[in-house]
Amino acid sequence: MTETTKKTATNDVKVRLRQHKFTFKSVPLKPDGTVDQENEKEISVTEQFPGRRQAIAILDDSRGSAGVIRESNFLDAVFNKKSNILISPQTLNWAYFDTHTGLEDFYLETISFLQN
């Protein structure tokens, strides 16, 4: 008689496969720098946890000499396609946030996700 064993994902694999979905409001900026409230929209974001080691490495590499996370370094890592954190929309990057609001909400959601 052959015994069948069911293989399940280890905790580490489950952590790496964990996804985070959230929405934030984004408003285009007019050429004069004012906000175009008439065109406000909600952006749905899906992020994937890169694994504990990579998440800690990103957070460590983002810290300045005082131990405080430098937002630009952190977001560079998140926007980097090689990190595989930002699943959708792929259009979110520095260029997008140069012409739209919502960067702070995006940053806070993402850093909270990677720290937990």
N, C-alpha and C positions, 0 to 999 in steps of 0.2 A: 504494500500500500504506500503510495506517495503522499507525503505531507505537503500541503500548499501553504505558503506563508504570504501574507499580504504585506506589501511594502508600502510604508507611508513616508511622507516627507519628514525629515528631521526638523527640529525647531529652527536650526540655522537656515534651512531652505525656506521654511515658512516665513521667516523674518524677511528674507530677500525677496520673496514674492508678494509681500504686503504692499498694497497700494493705498494711496490717500487721494480722495476726491474732494474738491471744495470749489466754491465759486467766490468771485469778488467782483465789485463794480469797477468799471473802467470807463473813462470819459476822454474823448479826443481833446487835444489842446489845439486852440486856434493859433495861427501864425504869430499873433500878437501876445501869446502866452496865456490868454484867458481860457477858461474851461467852456467847452461846447456842451452844456447840460442837455440839450435837445437830443443828442446822440449817445446818451449813456447806455451801456449794455452790461450784461453779466457775462463774465468769462468763466467757463467751466474748465477746471484744471484736473489732470490726472498725473500723479507722481508715483514713482515706484521706489521703494526703499532699496538702496544699493547694497545693503548688508552692513552689519555692525562695524566691521573694520573700516570699510570705505567711508561710512558716515562719520566716524570719529576722525579719520584722516582729513576729511574735508573741513570739519569743524576746527581741528588743530591747525591746519594750514591757513585757515582764515583768521586766526587770532593774531593780533598785533603784540608788540612787546609788553604792553600792560595787561595782556590776557583777555582783552575785549575783542569780540568778533568784529572784524572789519567787513561791513556789508558788501563792499565792492568785490573783495576777494571771495567771499562766500557765494555771491550771485554769479561770479565768473565760473565757479565750479558747477553750479546748478545749470547754468545755460550751456555749458560745454556738453556737446552731444555724446562724448565718450563716457560721461558719468552715468548716463542712462537714468537719470532721476526724473527729468521732465519728459513725460510720455506724450501728453497733448495739452494744449495746442503747441505745435512746434514753432509757431510764430512768436512766442514770447521770448524776448531777448532784449538787450540794451536798446536796440533801434526802436522796438515797439514802445518801450517806456520813455523814450525821448519825446514821443508824440502823444502819449496817453497817461492818464493817472492810474493809480492802483498798485504801484511798485511796493509801497509799504505793506499793504495787505498781503500781497503775494509773498514778500519776504518773511513776514511774521508767521504765516501758515507753513511755509516751507521749513523754516528753522525749527519750529515746534515739532514738525513731523520727523525731522532727522535727529532731534535730541531725545525723542521718546523711543 
